Amino acid sequence: MSVSVLSPTRLLGSASGLLQVASLLALVLLLLKAAQLYLHRQWLLKAVREFPSPPSHWLFGHNQEFQRDQELQQFQKWVEKFPCACPRWLWGSRVSLMVYDPDYMKVVLGRSAAPGDCLPCLVPLGSYYALPFLSDPKNHGTYRFLAPWIGYGLLLLNGQTWFQHRRMLTPAFHYDILKPYVGLMADSVQVMLWTRAIVIPLDNKTNGHWQALAVAASVTGWKSQMSFRTNGKNSSARTPIWRISEHISLMTLDTIMKCAFSQKGSIQTDSKSQSYIEAIRDVKNLFTSRVRNFFYQNDIIYWLTPDGRWNQRACQLAHQHTDKVIKLRKAHLQEEEELEKIRRKRNLDFLDILLFARMKNGSSLSDKDLRAEVDTFMFEGHDTTASGISWILYALASHPEHQQRCRKEIQSLLGDGASITWDHLDQMPYTTMCIKEALRLYPPVPAVGRELSKPITFPDGRSLPRGIHVSLNFYALHHNPKVWPNPEVFDPSRFARGSDSHSHAFLPFSGGSR
């Protein structure tokens, strides 16, 4: 008796055979991948063999040592134990050399490509000079997580495209443009201090401005806008702590909108602007969580998780804000009077340069490139500044004796009610020292990553091959006791005029070619 080729028995046998073949193929691929990861790990171990580090887990690396609430303390332990640099294993097959020595910083940040690999770049004085390509691109493994948010603007670009965009945007930072911005910045601060409405969730009522809240907080001890800390052993004596970071963020966003995006009026009293600030905060927190999570390294897995979907929603909110800014400015430029006014200006602001840009081949900047640069500059232009200002105010509040000296210096310079100008900036030496010391203790940019495009040799003779990731850890640099004695002490005199310090010992916003 013959069996039909379409009989259930025959089909079942075929399916079973296919399943066995697929399983065997999957096993082979898995073994090949495991072998690849093993060989890559062996290469990494050999590459960083000159740099000792604490023992690490074969899969999770040093991640178990760097818990979220202990990360900074762990950095300091490593800085004291391992001179200049130390490998940090992120995962079993990923390592990054953490650098925190000024001589090492200088070598990495000062590297450039071959002499012929350069482009002419416009500088603020209006002349041209040859600016070499950055030899080492950003660390793609981590930076790519930012791409869905800010796109490929100046922060994520590398090579020739980076130079084209950088050359195009340099005129936006001409001194003739920057000087009048001081007045706009002062206006935004005044809005925050005197006009910005503050809602007190305790009774859901709008209650005045900064000064009113500060006075009321000291009297009534509101729990809504602030948390409390215990004063010494007396648990009943509590000092109110007012959280100012969100107000500072709105103020710096308002400033960048006026200075770089031709915004009229103030956005600080617009409740819709708060959603952008919250979206940025969410994206930053999600970025940090993703970097720490082994399974989130894979894009497919990540976008299927609740965090991935939350990230998409937050990015969408941020993009809606930037799209609105671009759309409004384009509409204004359709007006003949406004267009003629812009054409007569000697120097254009950031967004107008982008909208008028013509790339080397004569085509307009693409909409994708345009939004990426706007997203990048809007974030970097307000967030790092807000972080720096918040920590500066925290440092001064924690050291009232220095705060009082700054207050006297500024009052003697401005008097009562006068607004600050560009010319005042170099007439506040002690305040400047305090600002720098706060930025040393709390750098707004704690670290940046680079991937070596060619071998590197450090001043002590140790070297790394091409392809190794390097993390320039500015927080660890600023807390390195061999560079800054008693690094945890707030001491503005470190930055007194005439003080001797390494050119790469203080890098709150990174350094080198931009």
N, C-alpha and C positions, 0 to 999 in steps of 0.2 A: 504494500500500500504506500503510495507517494504522499509527501507532506507539501502542502501549498507553501509558496514563498511568503505568502501574506498571513500564514497561520499564527495564532498567538504564541505558540511555542518558539517558532522561528524568530518572531519579532522580539520576544523576551530575551532570547539568546543573543541577538544582535545588540540590543540595548545594554545587556550585561557586558558584552565585549567592549562596546564603546566606553562604558563607564570605567572599565579596567584600564583601557588605553589612556583615557583622560586622567585617571588617578595617577598612573605611572608617569605621564607627562608632567603633571603638577608636582609630583615628588622630585622629578629630575630638575625642574626649574627651581624648586625650593632649595635643593641641595646646591645648585649652581649659585644661587643668590647668597646662600650661607657661606659658600666658599669665597665668593667675591667680597663679602663683608669681612670675613676673617683675614683675607690677604690685605684688604685696605686697612684694617686695624693694625696689622703687623707693620705695614708701611708707616702709619702714623706713629706707632710706638718708636720706630727707628728714627723718624723725623724729629721727634721732640726729646730724644734720649738725653740730650745735654741739659735739659731743664727738669730738675726734680719736682715732684708734686706728691701730695698725699695719696695713699692707696685709693683706687677707684673700683667701682663695681663693673663687671665686664659688660653689662647691658645698660644700666642706669647712670654710669659714670659717677660724677660728684653731685648729682642732683639731690641725693638724700641729705647731703651736708648743707645744701643751700636752700633751706626752707624759707618761705616768704618773709617771716618775721625775724629771721636770723641772718639774712644774706649779707647785710653790710658788716655785721660783726665778724662773719666768716672771712670776708675780704681782708679785714684788718689783721686777722690772725695769719693769713697767708702772706700778706705784705711783710710782716715782721719776721716770718720764718724763711721765706724764699726770696732772695735778693733779685731785684730788677723785673723778673717775670716768672710766671708759673703756668703750666698747662692746666686747663680746666676741661675735663671730659664731660661733654654735654650728654652724649649717649655712647654706647659701646664703639661706634664707628665714626664719631664726631668729636673733634677736639679743637679748642681755641686757645692760643697762647695769650694769657692775660698779662698785659704790659702795664707797669706802673712806675717806671723809672724815667726821668727827664731825658737822659741820653738815648735811651731806647725810643722814646717818643719822637725825638728829633730825627732819628734815623728813618723811622717809618713815615712820618709826616713829610719829611723832606725829599722822599724818593720821587723821581720823575722818570719818564721814558727816555728813549734815545734822543739826542739833540735834534734830529730831523723831524721827530714826531711832535710838532707843535703847530699852533694856530695863532694868528694875530688876535689880540683881545683888547677891547676898549677899556681904559681905566678912567677914574673920575676926572683926571685933569684933561681928558680929551685926546690924549696921544695914544699910540698903539705900541704894544710890545709883544714879544713872542712868549706865549704862556705854554709850557710843556704839558703834555697829557699826564693825567694822574697815572702813575705806574700800577698802582694796586686798586682794583675795583672794589666797590662795597661788597660785603659778605652776602652773596645772593641767597644763601640758605635761610637767613633770618629776615633780611630786608624785603624779600618777596612777599612776606605776609602783609606788608603795608600796601601793596599794589592795588588791591580792591578798593582801598580807601582813598589814597592820594594819587594813584596812577603813577606813570613814569615821568615825573617832573625832575627838577634839579637834584632832589634828594636821592632818587633811585637810578638816575641815568648814569652812564659811564661813557668814556671814550669820546669820539668825535661828536656824537649827538649832544652830549653834555656840554661840550665846548661851544657848539652852535647856539644852544639855548643860553648859556652863560654869557656869551658875547652879546647876544641880543638884549639881555636884561640888565647888563652892567650900567647903561645910562640912567636907569631908574634910581641908582644910588649915587648920582652926582651930588656933590656938596651943595650946589645951588638949589637942589630939590630938598635935601635933608634939613637944611637950616630952618626953613619955615615950618617944618613938621613939629618943632619943639612947641610952638604955640598951639598946634592942634592937639598935641599930647596933653598939654596943660589944660586945655578945654575939656578933654575927656575925663581927666582927673577931677576937675571941678564938678562935672556932672555926677560922678560917683560919690563925691563927698557931700554935695549939697542938694542934688536933685533926685538922685537915684532912690526910688521908692523901695522900702524894705518891708516885706510881709512877715509878720510875726505869727507863725502857725498856732501859737498858744490861744489866740483869740481870733485868728484869721483876719486881722486888720492890718491895713497899711500904716506904718508907723515911722514916718519921717525919713531921715537920711543917716549917714554914717555917724556924724557927731551926736545926733539925738540918741541913736541906738547905743553908742559907746557909753554915754552918760547914764542912760537908763539901765544898762546892763550892770554897771558898777553899783547901782542903787538897789535894783530889784532882783538881779541875778536870774534873768530869764533862762529857761532851759531849752528853748526852742532853737535859737540861733547859735547856741554855744554848748560846749560840754564843760565838765568841771574837773579840776585836779585837786587832790588833797594837799594841804600845806603842812608838810613835815609830819610829825606824830599826831598832830591835832586833826583828827578825821572830821571834826565838825566845821573846821575853818576851810572853806573851799573858794578857790579863785576861779571866776568865770573865764572860759576860753572861747573867744569869738572866732568862728570859722569865716575867713575872709576870702578864701581862694576863688570862690565862684564870682564874687563881686569884682575881684581883680581881673579874672578872665574876661568878664563882660567889658570891663574898661579897656583892656588891651585889644580886644576884638574891635571895639568901637574905634580905637586909635588906628588900627591897621586898615579898617574900612574907610576912614577919612583920608589917611595918608596915601594908601596904595590903590584904592578902588573908587575914588571920587565920590564917596558917600556923603550925602547932605544930611545935616541934622545928626541926632544921636540915636543909636540902637539900644542904649542901655535901659531905656524905659519901655522897650518893645518886648513883650512876653514871648514872642516867637523866636527871638534871638536866644532865649534860654534853652530852647530845644536843641539848637546847634551845639551849645556848650556841653549839654548833657550827652549828646551823641558822640562828641569828641572824647569825653571822659569814658564812655562805654567802650569805644573802639580801642582806646589805649589800654584799658584793663583787660579786654579780650585778647589783645596782642600779647600782653605779658603772660596771660594764662596759656595761650597757644604755644609760646616759646618753651614753656616749662613742661608741656604735656607730650609724652612720646607719641601717642596715637594721633595727636592733632597735627603732626608734621606732614601727614598725607592729606592733600587737598580734598580728595573724594570723601574720605572719612570725616574730615573736619566740617565740610559744608552740609553733611547729613546730621550733625549733632545740634542740640539746642544752642550751644555757643556759636556755632557756625551760622545758624539762622538769625540769631540775635545780632551777630556781626553784620550780616547783610542788611538788616533793617536799620542799624545805626549808620552804616555807610550811605544808605539811601537818603536818610534825613540830612546828612552832611552834604551830599551832592545836591539835594534840593535847594539848600541855602546858597551854594556857590553858583548853581545854574541861574538862580534868581538874580544874583549880583551881575553876572555876565549879561543876562537878558536885558536888565534895566540899563546898563551902560551902553549896550548896542543900540537900544531904543533912543537914548539921548544923542548918540552920535548920528542918528538919522536926521536930527534937526540941523538945518543949515547953519544957524547961528552958533550952535555948540560946536559943530564940526569945524567951522572957520576959526573959532576961538582956540580949539586944540591945535590946529595947524599953525597958528601964530606963536604957540608956546615954544620956547627954546628947548625945554626939557619936559618930557612926558612922564606921567606917573606909571606905576607898574602895569596896571590893567590896560591903559591906553597904548603902551608899547606893544603888549601882546596883540591887541586888536588891530594895530597898524602894521604888525610885523609882516615882513616878507622874507621868506627863507632864501637861501643862496640861489636856488633854482627859480626863484620868482613866484612860487606858489605861496598862498596864505598858510599860516599856521593852522593845522587841522583842529577841528573842534575837540578831539580827544586830547591832543597835546595842550590845547588852551586850558581845558578844565583841569588837567593834571598840574599845570603850573599854578593855576589859581588855588586849587585844593592844597598844594604843597605850601605855597607862600602864606595863605590864610592861616593854616595850622601853625607853621613854624614862626610866622610873624607875630602871633599872639600867645601861643601856648607856652613856649619856652620863656618868653618875657614875663608872662603871668606867674610862672613857677619861680623865676628868679626874684621877682618883686615880693611875692608871698614869703619866701624864705628870708629875704633881707629884712622885712618887717618883723618876722618871727625872731630873727637874731637880735635885732635892736630891742624888741620888747623883752627878750630874755636878759638883756644887758642894759638896764636903764641908764647907767652912768655914761655909756657910749651914745645912747640915744639922746641924752641931754646935751652932749657936746655937739652932736649933729644939728640939733634944733637951734642951739645958740648960733652956730656958724651960718645956718641958712637965714635965720632971722636978721642977723647983722648984715647979710648981703642983700636981702630982699625988702626988709622992713615989714610993714603991715600991709597986706593986700596986694603987693606987687607980684606980677607973674614972671616966671623964670624964662630966660631967653638962652639962645645958643652961646652967647658970650659969657654967661654965668657958669657954664659947665666946668670950666677949668679954674674956677675961683672957689671951689669947695673941696679942698684937699682932704680934710678929715672925713667928710661924708663919703668921698670917693674911696678912701682907705677902708671904711666900714663896709661899703658895698662890695669891694673886692674880697674882703675877708669872709663875708657871708657867702659869696659865690664860690670861694674855696671850700668852705665847709659843706655847702649844699649846691653842687654844680647842676644847673638845669639839664645839661646833657651829660649823664653819668658815664656813658661809654659809646664808642662807635666801633664798627667792625670793618676789617679789610681782608681781602683774599690775596695772598702774595702772587704776583704775576711773574716774578723771577726770584731767584735765591737772594737771601739777605744775610749779612754778617753784622753783628752788633759790636759795640766798642770793646767788650770784654772777650771777643773772639768767638763766642758762640754763634751758631748760624742755623738757619731754617731753609728748607728747599721750597721750590715753587709749589703753590697749591695749598699751603697751610693757611688756616684762618688765624688772624691776629685781632684780639680785642684790646683797643686802647682804652683802658679803664681810668677815666679821669677822677672818679671818686676815690679810687685806691691811690692814685698819684697824689691827690690833695691831702690824703690822710697817711702818707708814707712818712714815718718819723725820721728817716734819713734825709728827706727833702725838707720837711717842715717839722722842726722840733716841737714837741707837745702839740700834736696836730689837732687834738680835740678842744683846745683852748681857743676862745675867740679873742684874737689879738690883732687889731687893725694895724699896729706898728710894723707888722711884717711888710706892709706895702708903703711905708714911709719913703719919701723921695730920698734917693741915694742908697737905699737898701740893696744889698747884693743878692740876686737870685738868678737861677738858671732861666734861660729864655723859654724853656718848655716845662717849667715847674708849675705854671698856672695856666690851665686850659679849660675854663668853664664852658666854652662853646666850641671845643676842638681847635684845630689850627691847620696850617699848611695851605696848599692851593685849594680854592673853593670852586 
